[in-house]
Amino acid sequence: MSVLRWVLAVLITLPFLAFQRRTGPTYPVRGKAELQSAVIAFRLPRSATLGSGAPVASAVPDTSLRGTLVYRR
């Protein structure tokens, strides 16, 4: 009976661990945006070392494009 409880506990815990791993508060946000028929992928970190800025980067083939990152806590 004890082994059955352990197996049941593991089977219940695993989906919650997977969900937390994908949606946790420090997990970076990833996405894609379409601009002038080009798809631009981006990654926004949610945590960084204190005293330094968080790196935000996106590979855009057109160097004339400019963007602004607005931070809201």
All heavy atoms as a GROMACS GRO file, in nm:
protein
  559
    1MET      N    1   0.081  -0.118   0.000
    1MET     CA    2   0.000   0.000   0.000
    1MET      C    3   0.086   0.126   0.000
    1MET      O    4   0.051   0.225  -0.061
    1MET     CB    5  -0.092  -0.003   0.122
    1MET     CG    6  -0.195   0.104   0.120
    1MET     SD    7  -0.315   0.068  -0.009
    1MET     CE    8  -0.442   0.178   0.034
    2SER      N    9   0.200   0.122   0.069
    2SER     CA   10   0.289   0.236   0.077
    2SER      C   11   0.347   0.270  -0.060
    2SER      O   12   0.360   0.387  -0.095
    2SER     CB   13   0.400   0.207   0.177
    2SER     OG   14   0.487   0.317   0.182
    3VAL      N   15   0.383   0.168  -0.138
    3VAL     CA   16   0.438   0.191  -0.272
    3VAL      C   17   0.333   0.254  -0.362
    3VAL      O   18   0.362   0.346  -0.439
    3VAL     CB   19   0.489   0.058  -0.331
    3VAL    CG1   20   0.532   0.076  -0.476
    3VAL    CG2   21   0.604   0.003  -0.249
    4LEU      N   22   0.210   0.211  -0.351
    4LEU     CA   23   0.102   0.268  -0.430
    4LEU      C   24   0.082   0.416  -0.399
    4LEU      O   25   0.062   0.497  -0.489
    4LEU     CB   26  -0.029   0.190  -0.404
    4LEU     CG   27  -0.151   0.239  -0.481
    4LEU    CD1   28  -0.129   0.225  -0.630
    4LEU    CD2   29  -0.274   0.162  -0.437
    5ARG      N   30   0.093   0.452  -0.273
    5ARG     CA   31   0.080   0.594  -0.237
    5ARG      C   32   0.194   0.677  -0.294
    5ARG      O   33   0.174   0.788  -0.339
    5ARG     CB   34   0.078   0.609  -0.084
    5ARG     CG   35  -0.052   0.563  -0.024
    5ARG     CD   36  -0.052   0.582   0.124
    5ARG     NE   37  -0.175   0.531   0.182
    5ARG     CZ   38  -0.199   0.525   0.310
    5ARG    NH1   39  -0.108   0.566   0.397
    5ARG    NH2   40  -0.313   0.478   0.354
    6TRP      N   41   0.315   0.624  -0.292
    6TRP     CA   42   0.429   0.696  -0.349
    6TRP      C   43   0.412   0.714  -0.500
    6TRP      O   44   0.441   0.821  -0.555
    6TRP     CB   45   0.560   0.624  -0.318
    6TRP     CG   46   0.617   0.663  -0.186
    6TRP    CD1   47   0.614   0.591  -0.071
    6TRP    CD2   48   0.685   0.785  -0.156
    6TRP    NE1   49   0.675   0.662   0.030
    6TRP    CE2   50   0.719   0.781  -0.020
    6TRP    CE3   51   0.719   0.897  -0.229
    6TRP    CZ2   52   0.786   0.885   0.043
    6TRP    CZ3   53   0.786   1.001  -0.166
    6TRP    CH2   54   0.818   0.993  -0.032
    7VAL      N   55   0.370   0.612  -0.567
    7VAL     CA   56   0.348   0.620  -0.712
    7VAL      C   57   0.240   0.722  -0.742
    7VAL      O   58   0.254   0.806  -0.832
    7VAL     CB   59   0.313   0.481  -0.770
    7VAL    CG1   60   0.266   0.493  -0.914
    7VAL    CG2   61   0.431   0.387  -0.759
    8LEU      N   62   0.133   0.721  -0.666
    8LEU     CA   63   0.024   0.817  -0.685
    8LEU      C   64   0.073   0.960  -0.658
    8LEU      O   65   0.042   1.053  -0.733
    8LEU     CB   66  -0.093   0.782  -0.593
    8LEU     CG   67  -0.217   0.868  -0.609
    8LEU    CD1   68  -0.273   0.856  -0.750
    8LEU    CD2   69  -0.322   0.827  -0.507
    9ALA      N   70   0.153   0.978  -0.555
    9ALA     CA   71   0.207   1.111  -0.523
    9ALA      C   72   0.296   1.163  -0.636
    9ALA      O   73   0.289   1.280  -0.674
    9ALA     CB   74   0.284   1.106  -0.392
   10VAL      N   75   0.378   1.078  -0.692
   10VAL     CA   76   0.466   1.118  -0.802
   10VAL      C   77   0.383   1.151  -0.926
   10VAL      O   78   0.408   1.252  -0.993
   10VAL     CB   79   0.569   1.007  -0.832
   10VAL    CG1   80   0.641   1.033  -0.963
   10VAL    CG2   81   0.668   0.994  -0.718
   11LEU      N   82   0.283   1.070  -0.957
   11LEU     CA   83   0.200   1.096  -1.074
   11LEU      C   84   0.119   1.225  -1.060
   11LEU      O   85   0.091   1.292  -1.160
   11LEU     CB   86   0.106   0.978  -1.099
   11LEU     CG   87   0.173   0.850  -1.147
   11LEU    CD1   88   0.071   0.737  -1.160
   11LEU    CD2   89   0.244   0.874  -1.280
   12ILE      N   90   0.082   1.262  -0.941
   12ILE     CA   91   0.010   1.388  -0.919
   12ILE      C   92   0.106   1.506  -0.925
   12ILE      O   93   0.073   1.613  -0.978
   12ILE     CB   94  -0.065   1.384  -0.784
   12ILE    CG1   95  -0.180   1.284  -0.793
   12ILE    CG2   96  -0.115   1.521  -0.745
   12ILE    CD1   97  -0.249   1.259  -0.661
   13THR      N   98   0.227   1.489  -0.875
   13THR     CA   99   0.324   1.598  -0.866
   13THR      C  100   0.384   1.636  -1.001
   13THR      O  101   0.407   1.754  -1.028
   13THR     CB  102   0.437   1.561  -0.768
   13THR    OG1  103   0.379   1.530  -0.642
   13THR    CG2  104   0.536   1.674  -0.752
   14LEU      N  105   0.411   1.540  -1.087
   14LEU     CA  106   0.480   1.566  -1.214
   14LEU      C  107   0.411   1.669  -1.302
   14LEU      O  108   0.477   1.759  -1.355
   14LEU     CB  109   0.504   1.435  -1.288
   14LEU     CG  110   0.613   1.346  -1.229
   14LEU    CD1  111   0.625   1.217  -1.307
   14LEU    CD2  112   0.746   1.419  -1.224
   15PRO      N  113   0.279   1.664  -1.322
   15PRO     CA  114   0.216   1.768  -1.406
   15PRO      C  115   0.230   1.909  -1.345
   15PRO      O  116   0.249   2.006  -1.417
   15PRO     CB  117   0.069   1.727  -1.412
   15PRO     CG  118   0.068   1.583  -1.381
   15PRO     CD  119   0.183   1.559  -1.290
   16PHE      N  120   0.223   1.919  -1.213
   16PHE     CA  121   0.239   2.048  -1.149
   16PHE      C  122   0.382   2.100  -1.164
   16PHE      O  123   0.404   2.220  -1.183
   16PHE     CB  124   0.199   2.042  -1.001
   16PHE     CG  125   0.051   2.029  -0.982
   16PHE    CD1  126  -0.004   1.908  -0.945
   16PHE    CD2  127  -0.032   2.138  -1.002
   16PHE    CE1  128  -0.141   1.895  -0.928
   16PHE    CE2  129  -0.168   2.126  -0.985
   16PHE     CZ  130  -0.223   2.005  -0.948
   17LEU      N  131   0.480   2.013  -1.156
   17LEU     CA  132   0.619   2.053  -1.177
   17LEU      C  133   0.639   2.104  -1.320
   17LEU      O  134   0.706   2.204  -1.342
   17LEU     CB  135   0.713   1.937  -1.149
   17LEU     CG  136   0.728   1.895  -1.003
   17LEU    CD1  137   0.815   1.770  -0.993
   17LEU    CD2  138   0.787   2.008  -0.922
   18ALA      N  139   0.582   2.034  -1.417
   18ALA     CA  140   0.595   2.076  -1.557
   18ALA      C  141   0.528   2.211  -1.580
   18ALA      O  142   0.583   2.298  -1.648
   18ALA     CB  143   0.534   1.970  -1.648
   19PHE      N  144   0.412   2.231  -1.520
   19PHE     CA  145   0.341   2.359  -1.534
   19PHE      C  146   0.421   2.472  -1.472
   19PHE      O  147   0.436   2.579  -1.532
   19PHE     CB  148   0.203   2.349  -1.469
   19PHE     CG  149   0.127   2.478  -1.473
   19PHE    CD1  150   0.066   2.520  -1.590
   19PHE    CD2  151   0.116   2.558  -1.361
   19PHE    CE1  152  -0.004   2.638  -1.595
   19PHE    CE2  153   0.047   2.677  -1.364
   19PHE     CZ  154  -0.014   2.718  -1.482
   20GLN      N  155   0.475   2.452  -1.355
   20GLN     CA  156   0.555   2.554  -1.288
   20GLN      C  157   0.681   2.586  -1.368
   20GLN      O  158   0.722   2.701  -1.378
   20GLN     CB  159   0.592   2.510  -1.146
   20GLN     CG  160   0.684   2.603  -1.074
   20GLN     CD  161   0.623   2.740  -1.047
   20GLN    OE1  162   0.503   2.752  -1.037
   20GLN    NE2  163   0.706   2.840  -1.039
   21ARG      N  164   0.740   2.486  -1.426
   21ARG     CA  165   0.862   2.505  -1.504
   21ARG      C  166   0.834   2.593  -1.626
   21ARG      O  167   0.915   2.676  -1.665
   21ARG     CB  168   0.916   2.369  -1.548
   21ARG     CG  169   1.039   2.374  -1.631
   21ARG     CD  170   1.157   2.414  -1.548
   21ARG     NE  171   1.276   2.409  -1.631
   21ARG     CZ  172   1.382   2.481  -1.609
   21ARG    NH1  173   1.386   2.560  -1.505
   21ARG    NH2  174   1.484   2.473  -1.687
   22ARG      N  175   0.719   2.577  -1.688
   22ARG     CA  176   0.685   2.655  -1.807
   22ARG      C  177   0.635   2.795  -1.775
   22ARG      O  178   0.647   2.885  -1.857
   22ARG     CB  179   0.578   2.583  -1.888
   22ARG     CG  180   0.633   2.467  -1.964
   22ARG     CD  181   0.531   2.413  -2.062
   22ARG     NE  182   0.557   2.272  -2.080
   22ARG     CZ  183   0.481   2.175  -2.036
   22ARG    NH1  184   0.368   2.202  -1.977
   22ARG    NH2  185   0.514   2.050  -2.055
   23THR      N  186   0.573   2.815  -1.660
   23THR     CA  187   0.506   2.942  -1.633
   23THR      C  188   0.558   3.014  -1.509
   23THR      O  189   0.498   3.112  -1.468
   23THR     CB  190   0.355   2.920  -1.614
   23THR    OG1  191   0.335   2.836  -1.500
   23THR    CG2  192   0.294   2.857  -1.736
   24GLY      N  193   0.665   2.969  -1.451
   24GLY     CA  194   0.715   3.027  -1.327
   24GLY      C  195   0.749   3.175  -1.340
   24GLY      O  196   0.765   3.227  -1.450
   25PRO      N  197   0.762   3.245  -1.229
   25PRO     CA  198   0.784   3.390  -1.233
   25PRO      C  199   0.919   3.432  -1.290
   25PRO      O  200   0.934   3.543  -1.337
   25PRO     CB  201   0.773   3.431  -1.086
   25PRO     CG  202   0.803   3.308  -1.010
   25PRO     CD  203   0.755   3.193  -1.093
   26THR      N  204   1.018   3.345  -1.289
   26THR     CA  205   1.148   3.382  -1.343
   26THR      C  206   1.175   3.319  -1.478
   26THR      O  207   1.286   3.328  -1.531
   26THR     CB  208   1.261   3.343  -1.246
   26THR    OG1  209   1.256   3.202  -1.224
   26THR    CG2  210   1.249   3.416  -1.115
   27TYR      N  211   1.076   3.257  -1.536
   27TYR     CA  212   1.093   3.195  -1.666
   27TYR      C  213   1.085   3.304  -1.773
   27TYR      O  214   0.995   3.387  -1.770
   27TYR     CB  215   0.984   3.090  -1.688
   27TYR     CG  216   1.013   2.995  -1.800
   27TYR    CD1  217   1.111   2.898  -1.787
   27TYR    CD2  218   0.945   3.004  -1.919
   27TYR    CE1  219   1.138   2.810  -1.889
   27TYR    CE2  220   0.970   2.917  -2.022
   27TYR     CZ  221   1.068   2.820  -2.007
   27TYR     OH  222   1.095   2.734  -2.109
   28PRO      N  223   1.178   3.309  -1.868
   28PRO     CA  224   1.176   3.415  -1.968
   28PRO      C  225   1.053   3.404  -2.060
   28PRO      O  226   1.003   3.296  -2.086
   28PRO     CB  227   1.304   3.392  -2.049
   28PRO     CG  228   1.349   3.256  -2.017
   28PRO     CD  229   1.290   3.218  -1.885
   29VAL      N  230   1.009   3.519  -2.106
   29VAL     CA  231   0.896   3.525  -2.198
   29VAL      C  232   0.952   3.516  -2.339
   29VAL      O  233   1.043   3.590  -2.375
   29VAL     CB  234   0.817   3.656  -2.181
   29VAL    CG1  235   0.707   3.666  -2.284
   29VAL    CG2  236   0.760   3.666  -2.042
   30ARG      N  237   0.898   3.426  -2.417
   30ARG     CA  238   0.941   3.412  -2.557
   30ARG      C  239   0.822   3.436  -2.647
   30ARG      O  240   0.709   3.407  -2.611
   30ARG     CB  241   0.996   3.272  -2.581
   30ARG     CG  242   1.124   3.246  -2.507
   30ARG     CD  243   1.178   3.111  -2.535
   30ARG     NE  244   1.302   3.096  -2.459
   30ARG     CZ  245   1.362   2.983  -2.437
   30ARG    NH1  246   1.312   2.873  -2.485
   30ARG    NH2  247   1.472   2.979  -2.367
   31GLY      N  248   0.850   3.488  -2.762
   31GLY     CA  249   0.740   3.513  -2.855
   31GLY      C  250   0.792   3.548  -2.993
   31GLY      O  251   0.912   3.551  -3.018
   32LYS      N  252   0.697   3.573  -3.081
   32LYS     CA  253   0.729   3.611  -3.218
   32LYS      C  254   0.637   3.725  -3.257
   32LYS      O  255   0.521   3.729  -3.216
   32LYS     CB  256   0.710   3.494  -3.313
   32LYS     CG  257   0.806   3.380  -3.291
   32LYS     CD  258   0.782   3.268  -3.388
   32LYS     CE  259   0.878   3.154  -3.358
   32LYS     NZ  260   0.853   3.039  -3.444
   33ALA      N  261   0.690   3.816  -3.336
   33ALA     CA  262   0.611   3.927  -3.387
   33ALA      C  263   0.636   3.939  -3.536
   33ALA      O  264   0.746   3.912  -3.584
   33ALA     CB  265   0.650   4.056  -3.317
   34GLU      N  266   0.532   3.977  -3.608
   34GLU     CA  267   0.547   3.994  -3.752
   34GLU      C  268   0.555   4.143  -3.783
   34GLU      O  269   0.470   4.222  -3.740
   34GLU     CB  270   0.430   3.931  -3.826
   34GLU     CG  271   0.451   3.930  -3.975
   34GLU     CD  272   0.344   3.852  -4.049
   34GLU    OE1  273   0.279   3.767  -3.987
   34GLU    OE2  274   0.327   3.878  -4.168
   35LEU      N  275   0.659   4.180  -3.856
   35LEU     CA  276   0.680   4.320  -3.891
   35LEU      C  277   0.726   4.326  -4.036
   35LEU      O  278   0.830   4.269  -4.071
   35LEU     CB  279   0.785   4.382  -3.799
   35LEU     CG  280   0.817   4.528  -3.822
   35LEU    CD1  281   0.694   4.614  -3.792
   35LEU    CD2  282   0.932   4.572  -3.736
   36GLN      N  283   0.650   4.391  -4.120
   36GLN     CA  284   0.682   4.402  -4.263
   36GLN      C  285   0.706   4.265  -4.325
   36GLN      O  286   0.805   4.242  -4.391
   36GLN     CB  287   0.804   4.492  -4.283
   36GLN     CG  288   0.783   4.633  -4.236
   36GLN     CD  289   0.909   4.715  -4.248
   36GLN    OE1  290   1.015   4.664  -4.282
   36GLN    NE2  291   0.898   4.843  -4.217
   37SER      N  292   0.616   4.174  -4.300
   37SER     CA  293   0.618   4.037  -4.352
   37SER      C  294   0.741   3.957  -4.308
   37SER      O  295   0.776   3.858  -4.369
   37SER     CB  296   0.604   4.034  -4.504
   37SER     OG  297   0.722   4.079  -4.566
   38ALA      N  298   0.810   4.002  -4.205
   38ALA     CA  299   0.922   3.927  -4.148
   38ALA      C  300   0.886   3.888  -4.005
   38ALA      O  301   0.831   3.967  -3.930
   38ALA     CB  302   1.049   4.011  -4.148
   39VAL      N  303   0.915   3.764  -3.970
   39VAL     CA  304   0.887   3.716  -3.835
   39VAL      C  305   1.009   3.740  -3.749
   39VAL      O  306   1.120   3.699  -3.783
   39VAL     CB  307   0.848   3.566  -3.836
   39VAL    CG1  308   0.826   3.516  -3.697
   39VAL    CG2  309   0.724   3.545  -3.922
   40ILE      N  310   0.988   3.809  -3.637
   40ILE     CA  311   1.097   3.842  -3.546
   40ILE      C  312   1.074   3.768  -3.415
   40ILE      O  313   0.971   3.786  -3.351
   40ILE     CB  314   1.103   3.994  -3.520
   40ILE    CG1  315   1.124   4.068  -3.652
   40ILE    CG2  316   1.212   4.027  -3.420
   40ILE    CD1  317   1.103   4.216  -3.642
   41ALA      N  318   1.168   3.684  -3.378
   41ALA     CA  319   1.159   3.611  -3.251
   41ALA      C  320   1.228   3.693  -3.143
   41ALA      O  321   1.328   3.759  -3.167
   41ALA     CB  322   1.225   3.474  -3.264
   42PHE      N  323   1.172   3.688  -3.021
   42PHE     CA  324   1.232   3.761  -2.911
   42PHE      C  325   1.226   3.680  -2.784
   42PHE      O  326   1.150   3.586  -2.771
   42PHE     CB  327   1.164   3.898  -2.891
   42PHE     CG  328   1.018   3.889  -2.859
   42PHE    CD1  329   0.974   3.875  -2.729
   42PHE    CD2  330   0.924   3.894  -2.961
   42PHE    CE1  331   0.839   3.866  -2.700
   42PHE    CE2  332   0.788   3.885  -2.933
   42PHE     CZ  333   0.747   3.871  -2.802
   43ARG      N  334   1.311   3.719  -2.689
   43ARG     CA  335   1.318   3.655  -2.557
   43ARG      C  336   1.340   3.764  -2.454
   43ARG      O  337   1.434   3.842  -2.465
   43ARG     CB  338   1.433   3.556  -2.554
   43ARG     CG  339   1.447   3.481  -2.424
   43ARG     CD  340   1.556   3.375  -2.439
   43ARG     NE  341   1.568   3.299  -2.318
   43ARG     CZ  342   1.663   3.316  -2.229
   43ARG    NH1  343   1.755   3.406  -2.248
   43ARG    NH2  344   1.667   3.241  -2.121
   44LEU      N  345   1.252   3.771  -2.356
   44LEU     CA  346   1.260   3.874  -2.252
   44LEU      C  347   1.284   3.806  -2.118
   44LEU      O  348   1.196   3.738  -2.066
   44LEU     CB  349   1.131   3.955  -2.247
   44LEU     CG  350   1.089   4.022  -2.378
   44LEU    CD1  351   0.952   4.085  -2.361
   44LEU    CD2  352   1.191   4.123  -2.421
   45PRO      N  353   1.402   3.825  -2.059
   45PRO     CA  354   1.429   3.763  -1.929
   45PRO      C  355   1.348   3.831  -1.819
   45PRO      O  356   1.317   3.949  -1.828
   45PRO     CB  357   1.579   3.786  -1.910
   45PRO     CG  358   1.610   3.904  -1.993
   45PRO     CD  359   1.515   3.901  -2.109
   46ARG      N  360   1.314   3.756  -1.718
   46ARG     CA  361   1.239   3.811  -1.605
   46ARG      C  362   1.322   3.829  -1.481
   46ARG      O  363   1.273   3.873  -1.379
   46ARG     CB  364   1.120   3.720  -1.573
   46ARG     CG  365   1.019   3.720  -1.684
   46ARG     CD  366   0.892   3.666  -1.631
   46ARG     NE  367   0.792   3.665  -1.736
   46ARG     CZ  368   0.669   3.626  -1.718
   46ARG    NH1  369   0.630   3.587  -1.600
   46ARG    NH2  370   0.583   3.627  -1.816
   47SER      N  371   1.448   3.794  -1.488
   47SER     CA  372   1.536   3.814  -1.373
   47SER      C  373   1.675   3.847  -1.425
   47SER      O  374   1.712   3.810  -1.536
   47SER     CB  375   1.539   3.690  -1.284
   47SER     OG  376   1.595   3.581  -1.354
   48ALA      N  377   1.751   3.919  -1.344
   48ALA     CA  378   1.888   3.955  -1.381
   48ALA      C  379   1.966   3.978  -1.252
   48ALA      O  380   1.910   3.987  -1.143
   48ALA     CB  381   1.889   4.081  -1.466
   49THR      N  382   2.096   3.991  -1.265
   49THR     CA  383   2.181   4.018  -1.151
   49THR      C  384   2.160   4.162  -1.105
   49THR      O  385   2.150   4.253  -1.187
   49THR     CB  386   2.329   3.999  -1.192
   49THR    OG1  387   2.344   3.867  -1.243
   49THR    CG2  388   2.421   4.017  -1.073
   50LEU      N  389   2.152   4.181  -0.976
   50LEU     CA  390   2.134   4.316  -0.922
   50LEU      C  391   2.252   4.404  -0.962
   50LEU      O  392   2.367   4.362  -0.960
   50LEU     CB  393   2.122   4.312  -0.770
   50LEU     CG  394   1.994   4.252  -0.715
   50LEU    CD1  395   2.000   4.245  -0.563
   50LEU    CD2  396   1.874   4.333  -0.758
   51GLY      N  397   2.222   4.527  -0.998
   51GLY     CA  398   2.327   4.621  -1.034
   51GLY      C  399   2.362   4.622  -1.181
   51GLY      O  400   2.440   4.704  -1.226
   52SER      N  401   2.306   4.531  -1.258
   52SER     CA  402   2.332   4.530  -1.402
   52SER      C  403   2.199   4.518  -1.475
   52SER      O  404   2.101   4.466  -1.421
   52SER     CB  405   2.423   4.414  -1.440
   52SER     OG  406   2.358   4.291  -1.419
   53GLY      N  407   2.196   4.566  -1.595
   53GLY     CA  408   2.074   4.559  -1.675
   53GLY      C  409   2.049   4.419  -1.727
   53GLY      O  410   2.141   4.339  -1.745
   54ALA      N  411   1.925   4.388  -1.748
   54ALA     CA  412   1.888   4.258  -1.806
   54ALA      C  413   1.906   4.265  -1.957
   54ALA      O  414   1.860   4.359  -2.021
   54ALA     CB  415   1.745   4.224  -1.772
   55PRO      N  416   1.975   4.170  -2.017
   55PRO     CA  417   1.995   4.174  -2.162
   55PRO      C  418   1.865   4.143  -2.237
   55PRO      O  419   1.797   4.045  -2.208
   55PRO     CB  420   2.099   4.064  -2.186
   55PRO     CG  421   2.080   3.970  -2.072
   55PRO     CD  422   2.036   4.053  -1.957
   56VAL      N  423   1.831   4.229  -2.328
   56VAL     CA  424   1.714   4.209  -2.414
   56VAL      C  425   1.765   4.217  -2.556
   56VAL      O  426   1.821   4.318  -2.596
   56VAL     CB  427   1.607   4.317  -2.388
   56VAL    CG1  428   1.491   4.300  -2.484
   56VAL    CG2  429   1.560   4.313  -2.245
   57ALA      N  430   1.746   4.111  -2.631
   57ALA     CA  431   1.799   4.109  -2.767
   57ALA      C  432   1.703   4.040  -2.862
   57ALA      O  433   1.626   3.954  -2.822
   57ALA     CB  434   1.933   4.036  -2.769
   58SER      N  435   1.710   4.083  -2.987
   58SER     CA  436   1.632   4.021  -3.092
   58SER      C  437   1.711   4.035  -3.221
   58SER      O  438   1.766   4.141  -3.250
   58SER     CB  439   1.496   4.089  -3.106
   58SER     OG  440   1.422   4.029  -3.209
   59ALA      N  441   1.716   3.929  -3.297
   59ALA     CA  442   1.788   3.932  -3.424
   59ALA      C  443   1.693   3.981  -3.532
   59ALA      O  444   1.600   3.913  -3.571
   59ALA     CB  445   1.840   3.793  -3.458
   60VAL      N  446   1.717   4.104  -3.579
   60VAL     CA  447   1.636   4.164  -3.683
   60VAL      C  448   1.727   4.192  -3.803
   60VAL      O  449   1.827   4.262  -3.789
   60VAL     CB  450   1.571   4.296  -3.634
   60VAL    CG1  451   1.485   4.357  -3.742
   60VAL    CG2  452   1.491   4.272  -3.508
   61PRO      N  453   1.692   4.139  -3.920
   61PRO     CA  454   1.780   4.158  -4.036
   61PRO      C  455   1.788   4.304  -4.083
   61PRO      O  456   1.891   4.347  -4.133
   61PRO     CB  457   1.720   4.070  -4.144
   61PRO     CG  458   1.591   4.019  -4.092
   61PRO     CD  459   1.580   4.052  -3.949
   62ASP      N  460   1.685   4.383  -4.063
   62ASP     CA  461   1.683   4.522  -4.107
   62ASP      C  462   1.741   4.612  -3.998
   62ASP      O  463   1.682   4.629  -3.893
   62ASP     CB  464   1.540   4.565  -4.139
   62ASP     CG  465   1.531   4.702  -4.203
   62ASP    OD1  466   1.637   4.767  -4.218
   62ASP    OD2  467   1.419   4.744  -4.237
   63THR      N  468   1.858   4.669  -4.022
   63THR     CA  469   1.924   4.750  -3.920
   63THR      C  470   1.864   4.889  -3.904
   63THR      O  471   1.899   4.961  -3.811
   63THR     CB  472   2.074   4.765  -3.952
   63THR    OG1  473   2.088   4.826  -4.081
   63THR    CG2  474   2.144   4.631  -3.950
   64SER      N  475   1.773   4.929  -3.991
   64SER     CA  476   1.711   5.061  -3.978
   64SER      C  477   1.595   5.061  -3.878
   64SER      O  478   1.547   5.167  -3.839
   64SER     CB  479   1.661   5.109  -4.114
   64SER     OG  480   1.554   5.027  -4.159
   65LEU      N  481   1.553   4.946  -3.835
   65LEU     CA  482   1.443   4.937  -3.738
   65LEU      C  483   1.493   4.974  -3.598
   65LEU      O  484   1.601   4.935  -3.557
   65LEU     CB  485   1.384   4.797  -3.735
   65LEU     CG  486   1.310   4.752  -3.859
   65LEU    CD1  487   1.267   4.607  -3.844
   65LEU    CD2  488   1.188   4.840  -3.882
   66ARG      N  489   1.412   5.047  -3.525
   66ARG     CA  490   1.442   5.083  -3.387
   66ARG      C  491   1.324   5.044  -3.301
   66ARG      O  492   1.211   5.039  -3.345
   66ARG     CB  493   1.465   5.234  -3.374
   66ARG     CG  494   1.580   5.285  -3.454
   66ARG     CD  495   1.711   5.249  -3.383
   66ARG     NE  496   1.824   5.300  -3.460
   66ARG     CZ  497   1.922   5.223  -3.503
   66ARG    NH1  498   1.925   5.097  -3.479
   66ARG    NH2  499   2.020   5.277  -3.572
   67GLY      N  500   1.350   5.019  -3.174
   67GLY     CA  501   1.243   4.980  -3.084
   67GLY      C  502   1.264   5.038  -2.946
   67GLY      O  503   1.373   5.085  -2.912
   68THR      N  504   1.158   5.035  -2.869
   68THR     CA  505   1.163   5.084  -2.732
   68THR      C  506   1.106   4.979  -2.640
   68THR      O  507   1.000   4.923  -2.668
   68THR     CB  508   1.080   5.214  -2.717
   68THR    OG1  509   1.130   5.310  -2.810
   68THR    CG2  510   1.087   5.268  -2.577
   69LEU      N  511   1.176   4.952  -2.532
   69LEU     CA  512   1.128   4.859  -2.432
   69LEU      C  513   1.072   4.940  -2.317
   69LEU      O  514   1.141   5.022  -2.258
   69LEU     CB  515   1.242   4.768  -2.383
   69LEU     CG  516   1.207   4.672  -2.271
   69LEU    CD1  517   1.107   4.568  -2.322
   69LEU    CD2  518   1.330   4.606  -2.218
   70VAL      N  519   0.946   4.918  -2.289
   70VAL     CA  520   0.880   4.989  -2.179
   70VAL      C  521   0.868   4.891  -2.064
   70VAL      O  522   0.809   4.784  -2.077
   70VAL     CB  523   0.741   5.041  -2.221
   70VAL    CG1  524   0.673   5.110  -2.106
   70VAL    CG2  525   0.754   5.134  -2.339
   71TYR      N  526   0.925   4.930  -1.950
   71TYR     CA  527   0.922   4.843  -1.832
   71TYR      C  528   0.811   4.889  -1.739
   71TYR      O  529   0.797   5.007  -1.710
   71TYR     CB  530   1.057   4.850  -1.760
   71TYR     CG  531   1.057   4.780  -1.628
   71TYR    CD1  532   1.063   4.641  -1.622
   71TYR    CD2  533   1.050   4.850  -1.509
   71TYR    CE1  534   1.064   4.576  -1.501
   71TYR    CE2  535   1.050   4.786  -1.387
   71TYR     CZ  536   1.057   4.647  -1.384
   71TYR     OH  537   1.057   4.584  -1.263
   72ARG      N  538   0.732   4.794  -1.695
   72ARG     CA  539   0.625   4.825  -1.602
   72ARG      C  540   0.626   4.719  -1.494
   72ARG      O  541   0.611   4.601  -1.522
   72ARG     CB  542   0.492   4.826  -1.674
   72ARG     CG  543   0.378   4.862  -1.583
   72ARG     CD  544   0.252   4.868  -1.661
   72ARG     NE  545   0.143   4.820  -1.576
   72ARG     CZ  546   0.025   4.789  -1.618
   72ARG    NH1  547  -0.003   4.797  -1.745
   72ARG    NH2  548  -0.066   4.748  -1.535
   73ARG      N  549   0.642   4.760  -1.372
   73ARG     CA  550   0.648   4.665  -1.262
   73ARG      C  551   0.510   4.626  -1.215
   73ARG      O  552   0.422   4.704  -1.202
   73ARG     CB  553   0.726   4.726  -1.147
   73ARG     CG  554   0.753   4.628  -1.039
   73ARG     CD  555   0.846   4.688  -0.939
   73ARG     NE  556   0.875   4.586  -0.842
   73ARG     CZ  557   0.978   4.584  -0.764
   73ARG    NH1  558   1.064   4.679  -0.772
   73ARG    NH2  559   0.997   4.488  -0.680
   0.00000   0.00000   0.00000
